[in-house]
C-alpha cells in the first residue's frame, strides 16, 4: 500500500499537466510549439505533435480515465491529415514538408503504432513511413541521415536524435509485426524468415 501512496502523489500533477496541454489545443486538433505569442513559438511540427498524442494516451491509461479521448481523437485526425505525404514521407511542419527529419519519421512510426487501435490503417501508414525512411534517409554504411532539405541532405548520423530514435521506432514496428505473425500462426516460435516477411 505504501508504494501505491508514493505513486499516487505523482498522479495529480501529471493530470494537471495533461489538462494544461488539452486546454492549449487548437480547435483543429493541433498544438503550437510554445506559449509565447511570437513567430518563434507559433509553429506546428510533426514530432512534438506525436509526443503530445502519445503522452495523452499514456496518462489516460495509467490514470484509468477517458477524459482526454476527445482531444486525442481530434489531435490524431489532425496529425494524420497534416503531416504525411501520399508516399509516407513525414513532413516536418503542418504546412510545408522540408526539412524531412529522421526524428519526425521515427516519432511518426511510434505514434501511429501506439494509436493503431483508433484506426488500423495507421499501421499501413507507419509502414509507409518506414519504407520511405529506408529509401530516402538510409546510408548503406549502417545509419540514417539527419535531414533531407529541398536541394541538399545533411548526412550527419546523430546518435540520440536519429539513430537511437529510429532504433526504438523499428523495435516497435518489429514487435507489432511479430505479435501479428504469432497470432496468425499455429503454436510455435516465429522464425527469422517469417519476421522478415511481415516487414
ABEGO torsion letter per residue (X at the ends): XAAAAAAAAAAAAAAAAAAAAAAABBAAGBBBABABBBAAABBBBAAAAAAAAAAAAAAAAAAGBAAAAAAAAAAAAAAAAAABBAAGBBBABAABAOBBBAAAAAAAAAAAAAAAAABAAAAAAAAAAAAAAAAAABBAAGBBBABBBAABBBABBBAAAAAAAAAAAAAAAAAAAAAAAAAABBBEBBBAAAAAAAX
